Amino acid sequence: MLQSSEKPLKRTKIKNMTLGFYPGCSLKGSSREYSESVLTVAKAFNLELEEINDWNCCGSTAAHNLNRELSLALPARILSLAEKQGLKEIVVPCAACYSRLTVTKHELSKNPELNNAVIAANNLDYKGTVDVLNIIQMLNKYIMPNLEGRIVKPFEHKVACYYGCYLVRPHEILQFDREEDPQSMDEIMLKAGATPIDWAFKTECCGAGLSVSRTNSVGRLSGKIIRDAKDRGAEVMVVACPMCHSNLDMRRDAINSFLGEKVDIPVLYVTQALGLAAGLDRKALGLNRHFVNVTV
Amino acid sequence: MSKIGVFVCHCGENISATVDCAKVAEAASKYDGVTFSVDYKYMCSDPGQSIIKNAITEKGLTGVVVASCSPRMHEPTFRKACAEAGLNPYMCEMANLREHCSWVHEKGEATTEKAIDLVRILVEKVKYNQSLDAIKVPVTKKALVIGGGIAGIQASLDIANAGHKVILIEKDPSIGGHMSQLSETFPTLDCSQCILTPRMVEVAQHPNITLYTYAELESLDGFIGNFKAKIRKKSKSIDEKLCTGCGLCTTKCPAKKIPSEFNEGLGNRTAIYVPFPQAVPNKPVIDRIHCTYYTKGKCRICEKVCPTQAIRFDQEDQIVEAEIGAIVLATGFTVKQTDFFPEYGYGKYPDIITGLQFERLASASGPTLGEIRRPSDGKIPEKIVFVACAGSRDQAKGIPYCSKICCMYIAKHAMLYQHKVHGGKSYVFYMDIRAGGKMYEEFVRRAIEDDGVNYIRGRISRIYEKNGKLIVNGADTLLGAMPVEIEADMVVLATAGVANDGAEELAQKLHVSYDSYHFFAEAHPKLKPVETNTAGIFLAGACQAPRDIPESVSMASGAAAKVAGLFSQDELTREPLIAVVNRQAAPVYSSCVGCFLCVSACPYQAIEKEEIKNRAGELIKSVAKVNPGLCQGCGTCVAFCRTKSIDIQGYTHEQMYSEVVALLNEY
């Protein structure tokens, strides 16, 4: 397997560490199982997650299509709340939220004029001191170093790690993993006992927000992803983004009608797969909430 | 009392559009010592120069200030004009009103004020100018050519045929360069090696050419006409005089699995090897990194089989010193490898190859003996995709320039494929077809119309492997960006042509400038394309920018003509703008106290000790002395001198102070 081009995060063994937690809208709604599995895994490894008080929407795709300042002000407010709460690091499991918060931090630090304008117009107390972690970075920094002896039920399946777009792009800003053919999730799954497959659709588009307006397009785009994974023998899809998950899982009917066959490969969040390997409770990991039954 | 003439140039509208030139001339006329002041539309023109010459003779001028463009542009012009009118040329100074004022400021009072200031400081400086005489230095009529590709070969032959000695050095075991790797050449499809090898042999046999292969430039000192080069001849581990080139050693060498550089990794070579059958010289070298004896301490099979006992395991690198008058840099280029492309699999698919690798596949001397077979399983590809602009013209890849040769060689590749694989299908994905050149466009049309190559305008977003096929995803932008998916057996990337690794280092060693892509910089993009900014060093071929064969050869002949021109003179004149240590009457002799800090400061070893003795031969004083042949006028010693005993002629302390004082004084 090719090595990840990203510099490895400093791995430290820390007990009872407190980390900020920004769930965003998905983790409170359609992706509750993602939230459940993140919290369950964190708890099992003595990592305390402290939710940011009074958090707001990250702005998502809508804000940065309409108003640049607003699209920066919304994440800036979230980050300033985390600062106020005394947090140094926050984990943002949703890939889209992670992207918006990281991009905001980057843009405001590179552009002092814009920074001042956004702070003044929204009456924020934003300093830019909080580090933003995606779920892979959180796992690599706080969970993986403490994995020894914890894999009680190795996740012995061929898995297709699907990264989607937001986790690794734009690479210039996120500086996370390789933008084409990323490896970080594959490495985690390897340690959980799984066999990650080498496949071609790791970062192809799942259809994203077309889920609502043009479900057929999602069926086609996500269908190609599922087809390649299946052709190469994958038994499980592993994801780290609520949008990817809902398209690959909830839209499986549309996908199957595009493929012309019934494909029932389940789609798990990386935290769910890791939780299963660590012998955590299936219900606590939210495995009962999927559209495609989790049979593994 | 000075009699100074001030000549303010409009430079068409370049200066006069923002500076009130008449006002500058008027202000200058009021300065002490200025006896003549005038403005004119083009001072560099013949009538302009006549104004200066006439003023010198009629008014008896002792100094001239021309307020116009940068001295880099026209200082020689105006100094020559002064000399023709009988004034010492170094009594002429230039105030740079164009680059330093009019081009960088808006029109306005302040801009004119600045122009007036610039003229005033030069008027004050020229009062302290002294007549100087140019320095004459001899020329060593021997050239050094670095790089033995087609450009270096052509330059060496042209200089040698003009009757001058040439040393040609090549870092690889053989000359020939990239051209020797090519199969056929565009736009005539004649065999590359067939037209190149006679030239290679000619180089080896030419009485005026000394060829050092497996050699690199170690260091270079000196200046135009008088360089001193140290050349490192890397150890070949053989005695070249004894070796007959029989090749027995290469057939017996047990280390056989070393990727061949000549075949771009598509074939193997042994540790003792000749890179290709037509190599010049056709004698092997031992690659010590891969040789079993050097890595494990045992083997020496080549030594046992060599019929002339020519193997020398203990041979060391040799440093050759040479006096050189001029240098031609012809170090060529390299291409990006397939691992530069994440979207095409980070180089992990063996059947995605570079254009240079395809040349080896198509070449009769290549690993497949000229049959187009894919590297992974040796199958003949039924569908092949060529991707133009792989890396080139791509801001995101950091290579915004056009690599220039790819459009033509891709057409050639597709054509060769169609000629060799009947019934095969070939596709070329391109951005634009750039086929400027004699018979070039016709050649591309021939590929499209006669040989049925499918040209698709669009880029390739991704290539991945599935079931033994390479799935190529792209768009046809002439059909409204319609997605195109091709299941190909092999993909050829026309990867960007880039500067060699180490080009930057070599440029620094030679003190020549290079551009942001590490290609060597020409002195002027249009009018001095083969010169560098360092006098006596010239450029040929693709070390300056991507170049095809005809261009490389033309450049090489151009550089050779420049060298021959230089060598047509027995001595060169140099600007006398060098350091001098002052001398005074006895009993002081010089304000130099003999601390010799300057000796250690001088980067050119141009300062030596001089002993001043009385008539009885007793030492009175040791002082520093500058060797005018070596001094480059950099001024480091001036800054180091604690007693201000050293001056740069033309930039003396007096001249500099007077400029500063002129700025401080209100007029």
Interface residues (C-beta under 8 A of the other chain):
Chain A: L2 R178 E179 E180 D181 A200 D228 D231
Chain B: P342 E343 G345 Y346 K348 R462 Y464 E465 K466 I471
